[in-house]
């Protein structure tokens, strides 16, 4: 994130046309890689390093639209909830828990996190050659949980890294 500005973008739910974005407190998060709304609609969850952050959905509004709107701060922080999980690339709420997908090298995992207390439980794991991209719950292809993994030969760097040429 070269601009050092973490934000959440808002699009029209029908047309997906861009509406606005809201800046996030840079002391809490430099870049939002994913965001997932809680089942009750009160919070928008994301991650920063090893921490889970929850922003009030009511603050992700046109009145706080950047660049002139207020920077919003996390309403809740679960410090260290993601420690040891590797990079989180997507999340979805499922049966009351937040499922987060990510990877450490060739080890891919989906972990559930209880947003009340930060308890973590491994739900699924696989060794693959690829790049974890996102997670969603949708009835499609015979399943309910869809995990997007982009194939790539291992051990080459992920597509989002710029290799150093010698």
C-alpha angles and dihedrals in degrees: 000000000000095000093056090219118125112198144164116228123214123209133182106269094224105038098022087225113158115262109170145303133239121215119232125219105275092210088063103036136009097190135008108221094178140359131201126187117226116246091253091052094235099112140038108210126205138148138250115186107308094342131094113217129197121199121193108256089215089065092055090083142123090259088065095041114143146273093036100020127096120282107240125226128210114271090203135019126192098198115212095000091132097042111141095007097104123225115345111220103175146353144199135184112245126174094342097311132094111242114205125193125204148125146237106204107304094345111100120191143177112204129183119224125197103222091203095064109002095246110162127207128181108237103172138359139181138171108232144155104241149072122275110230114165150337132220141160111237133139101245139128094007095305141087101210117059120195117187113215118174112214119236134154114264134256093028116107120267116268091253093062122083109223118223111241117220 
